[in-house]
Structures are given as C-alpha cells and as structure tokens.
Amino acid sequence: MDFLNALVALSNFVLVPAIAYGSQLALGALGVTLIYGILRFSNFAHGDTMAFGAMIAVLVTWGLQAAGVSFGPLPTALLALPFAILGCIVLVLITDRLVYRFYREQKAKPVILVIVSMGVMFIMNGLVRFIIGPDDQRFSDGARFIVSARDFKAMTGLREGLAIKTSQGITVIVAVVAVALLFWFLNKTRTGKSMRAYSDNEDLALLSGINPERVVMITWIIVAALATTAGVLYGLDKSFKPFVYFQLLLPIFASAIVGGLGNPIGAIAGGFIIAFSEVTITYAWKKVLTYVAPESLEPSGLVQFLSTDYKFAVSFVILLIVLLFKPTGLFKGKAV
Amino acid sequence: MKKLLTATAATALLAGTAMAEDVKLGVLFGFTGPIESLAPAMGSGAELAMAEVTESGKLLEGATVTASRADTGCIDNGLATSNGERMIADGVAGIIGGDCSGVTGAILQNVAIPNGMVMISPSATSPGLSTMEDNGLFFRTAPSDAREGEVMADILKDRGINSIALTYTNNDYGKGLADAIQSSFEAAGGEVTIVAAHEDGKADYSAEVGALASAGGDILVVAGYLDQGGLGIIQSALDSGAFDTFGLPGGMIGDSLPANVGPDLNGSFGQIAGSGGEGAEKYFAMAEAAGFDGSSPYSPESYDAAALFMLAMQAAGSTAPADYGAKIMDVANEPGEKIYPGELAKGLELLAAGQDIDYVGASGVELIGPGESAGSYREIEVTDGENKTVNFR
C-alpha cells in the first residue's frame, strides 16, 4: 500500500506533469531543429512564433465561444487550431519573403541570420502584445479533468490523489499524432524526401533538380504548424501569456541541442530529457521517500536538490554539459 | 533697540496670525504608479477631514486648512523626495504620506528628518519602518505587516491548525509578511513545514506546489497577490490535490479570487486590515455624501491621518512640528472622550477647553510602539463563493 502511495504521489507530481511538459518542449524543439536542418540557422523567433499562433487560437476560440460553438468535453481551442495554424503560416511566409529571403540570396553566414531572427523575434513579440496585450488570457473550457485527485482517492482508497488534466491528456495525444504525421511526411513522401536531401547536401540536391524555394516554403509551413500546436497546447495546459513563450525559448533550444540540432528524433528525446530533469531535480522527494524508505531512514529534510527558483538553470547546465562533451548532441546532429 | 524689539514682536505677532489663518498640509501619495487606483480616494479622505475642520472654524481660533497634493509614484524615490522638498519650501505644517513603504522610508530619511517635519502615513505597512530611526517624527495609521503576522497566527490557532506550509511572493512585502507569519505562528507553538518563495507572472506553478505538497501541512498559507502568482499557486494546488484549504493574508483578499477559483475555495480563510463598527459606517456615509468611495482601501486611514494632525495642533496650540509632534500619541489614545468621524469639531472644542480626547476615527485608531496603528483586522472566510467577514480582531 505504501509503495502504491509512493507511486501515485510520484505520478501526480513528477511523471504526469513532466510527460505533458516534455511533449510541449518536443513539439517546440522539432520546429527549431527543422529550421536549423534546412535553413541552417538557429531561429530565435521560434518562441514568439508559438505565441503568435497561440494568440490567433485564443482569438478564434473567443469568437467560437461567443457564437455558442463548443466541442463537448474537449476544449474549443482544438477547433480553433486549424485557423490558428493558417494564420501562423501566413505570418511566417510573409516574414520569409520580406526578411529571410533577402539574406538567403546574399548567402549570408548563419550567424547573421541568427541576429536577423532576433530582430524578427522582437517584432513578433511586439506584434503579439500590440494585438492581445501583455496579460494572462484564459481560453480553456470543457471538462477540466480526466481524473481529479478527489475522485481518484475515493475510487482507490489511497491516501494520495492522482490528477490528470484534460489538457495534459490532449497534449500527449496531439503530440503523438503530430510527430507521427511529421515522420510519415519526411520519410514516405516525395516532398519530405527532397527536404531531407536538401538538408543533407544542398549542392547535390540543387543539381538533382530540387526547387530550393519550394523546400524552404514547405519547411516554414510545417514549422508554423508545429509551433502553433505547441503554443496552443502549452497555453491550454498552463496559461497564455506572451512573455512566457519568450522564456520558453531556453528550454526549447536546450532540448534541440541536447538531442542534436537538425535531428528530429533527437529533438523529441531532448524535450523529454529537459522536462524530466527540470521536474525531478526541483522536486522535493520527502513525500515519496517517506512512503518507500524504512522508518529508520525517513528523511527529515525536504530532499530537494535545487529550489524551484532555479528551474531554468537546469536546462542551462544540461546544455553546457552536452556542448562540452558531445557538441553534436546525443543523436548526432550538426555541430553548433 | 526698542524699535527693533517692537518690530520683532510685531513680526512675530503677524506671523502668528498668518499661521492661524491658513494651515497647509501636504498630501503626498502615489497618484501615478502601481496604486494609482487607490490614491484618489485616499487624497479625498484626507481633504474631507480638512474641509470639516475648516468649516467648523474651531482650529486655533478659526484657522483654515488647505491641502497641497503631490505625487510619489509609489515606487519612485527620486520623485517622492523632490516633491517632499517642494512641500517644505511651500511651508506645509505636516505631511500626510507617503503611501508605499519604500518611498515613505525615502521621504522620511531625506526630507522629514533633515527638516524636522512630522509625517503620518496612512498606508505604509512594511515592518522595516517600525525600527527605522525617526526622531519621533513618523507615525502611521496603517498597521505594520508584523501585526498581520500575529493576527494570522491567532486565527490559525483558534481554528485548531497546527502545521502550515507557507509560500510568499518574492518581494519586500511578501518576504516581510512571511517572516512575520512564521515567527508569530512558531511562537504560538505551530509548525511551519516549509517557507518557499514564488515568482509572479509565471505560467506554471506545478513545481512549486510539488515542493509545498511534499513538505505537507494542514493548510497552505499564500502570502501573495490575488491577481498574480497567488492565484496560480492555489489553482495548481487544487488541481493536483495537494491542499484544499488556504490561508489568505491581505494581498489575497478580493472578489476576483473566489470568482476565478470557483467553489473549491469555500472554507479557506484569512484577514485584511480594516475595521467595522460605528466609525467606519459613519465615514462611509460621509464619503458617499462627498462623492467618493470611502470603503476604498486606506481611504479611512487617510482621513484619520489628516484628523490626527489637526487635533494634535489644537492640543499643542501651535502648528510647528516640534510642538505638536509629541501630542499625536496623546490625542490618538486613551484616556479621554472618544471622537468619531464627523465629530472633529467636538474634539477641537474639548481640546481647547483643556480636556483629553481619544480619537477613534474611521479606522479605529490606536497608536502603539513607535507610533503605528495597532490595527484592526477583518477575519474573512470564503463561503458560497464570497468573502464573508466573520469576525473582527
């Protein structure tokens, strides 16, 4: 019984939140890694692209709610997601046409493109604040829980409760579907193959007749879809606030680099590694250990390795360690 | 020599009458900045007391009292200090202010002490101001947060709670209040399992709540802001089933919290500075007649601050800070006849006749220690999605 209590407490405070957070990071990191693989620069504007996509989802959700449309127990935001993706695609294609294409034609060095993307980041950041304001926005509706802590306790008679929020369930399912679609596209379709060829060797790909502008356009479309999905899922699960997406940039980049930049599988693995490290290192293990350890070994302190204030420091440290010992990342991406 | 003496005497006489005719009181609040929504009702409260006294014509044989408003920006020490200095140059007889704790300390150090000017703040609550060296020049009609810690410890004890987890918003206010709650509760024999800070404005508080839940405790006390991290912590704690009852200090009391959290908040409790009873009711009615909201936070305290100045001047028979400063504690506390809002004329008459008064005012003024309000608190319990006042302390 004690063991079960420990397991439930662990799931409630570590496993479930970390899996949901990991999925959100993985979707974000996939976008970063695709841009790096194909357009060959680190896109600092990614966090704010997520914010822009999520913002459109919020606005469309409000519209749907006002029109009385709902999605039963599921959040209305899922209905708004396709519109948000479309809006985000328009934004990134316009940005590419106005900004990035100019530097691509100049054959600008990656470091210049990184700085350019930083400028784009500030503009998108301002755009989002200008349209929806800097404050928290609530747009989740539908059933809040799949299993609530109170019901779980009543059902099982355990002392610990397990809560799984609807948003957490949806996050995992949507992430799995999105990743499956992406891999199918990259590995099975002609366009996907041409993208991979372009990423592996640009000159050879050009010689074999691949249209580079088309590859770039498809990449942006996929990245916009991934970013919007990640942004909406994060907003549903936590809350929508423009500044928070800007802060997400660090763990997202850490995920992509740890997994190996340019490697999609690495991005997913990296997302979960970062999420689990952040959560387990800042979690106070006292409760779980009290259930499992024999009485004589019961911990007196909190058994917390790092205060939660240092959450972002965890991604920094992992990033440093990986860059020092394995600069190409765990899954053999490109060197930064 | 004789001429000179006569001239001096005449000047002194003239100056004396000039003072008696018009007394200027500085009103130094944050009319811009983080509490700009509260400042207008505070300023109106102070001016209401001045108008009442002027109308009565009882202060120092018919003196009029006028207000001179200036801005502190709430968090702008430079602005507050320069405006304070300008007031001194304008010849104010006392300063009602500042409002936020930080600028109040700055005005005290840089303006009031060098110029020997008396200040009464209606809203600075930092415990740090209790120990600041003030040469007997600083008073406040708002209680220190240290007092709120004692009140909260009493409430917890009375409700049979023996252990709490404590989280605070990571700034001077949150830290000071958390320290006060912890020390008072431990002194009363309670156990504080963890004291952890949280940052405002984050999207996700599950990690913070995980640590708090692991430490355990009968309830979770959240010394934060109801529109900020405090709300996030409560939401996340309820979602994960970590705690289901919460202790809510002043910054967490407001209508938006029960509305945002929903029925799960029922049964949580806390306290906020404020008094009920005769004085407050009278003041609210007077404020309504004057066209502003008297129940706005710290508006009653502002009225009381202005009233204390004028009563002390009457008691000392002088508008010089050095003379009346020492009288402030006398008029505010027992013994003497109790004076409520709207009765300032009566108070002035009694003082003129050489009798003692005990100014109660709108906020139940009772100055203790280094000249700060003992503070009365409303004990709040969330019932059916509303903050209900269940007790006064």
Interface residues (C-beta under 8 A of the other chain):
Chain A: N12 F13 V14 P17 Y21 R144 F145 S148 A149 R150 F152 K153 G161 L162 A163 K165 Y234 D237 K238 S239 F240 K241 F243 V244 E278 V279 T282 Y283 A284 W285 K286 K287 V288 L302 V303 Q304 S307 T308 D309 K311
Chain B: N170 I194 A196 A197 H198 E199 G201 K202 A203 D204 S206 A207 E208 V209 G210 A211 A213 S214 A215 G216 G232 D239 S240 G241 A242
